[in-house]
Amino acid sequence: MLDNVSSSSCFKSHQIVSLAHQNSCLYAEVIQEIPERHKCWVRPLFLAVDIYSVSPQVYSLRSASDLVWPIQAFSPAFDTEVIPFLTALESSQFESSENPQTVRSRFNHFIQQVWQKEQIASKEEQ
């Protein structure tokens, strides 16, 4: 994964980006950059958990709600980073035994953790 990009860089529609936190990473497709608000509108694709392990857990988020998030939190994702996950998801290799509500709950928990981290960081800057 790359370091977070500055708000001056541009993401393109349909580009895959990542939002990493601790040992998890959200991968999403860019719908639109909102430069006047320094935000990015993305469509979540999947959440990878335990990304540093030999066999990370991957949860499909294709039915999750879109997300508008500060653009500086995202990094462009490498093809070599994303393609194995997408291939596995398409082939049902990572078929989750968890119900959709549990997967949504994992996603919401991830977003809450990232939000709390951002709030703490912004308070420390002040």
Disulfide bonds with the S-S distance in Angstrom:
none
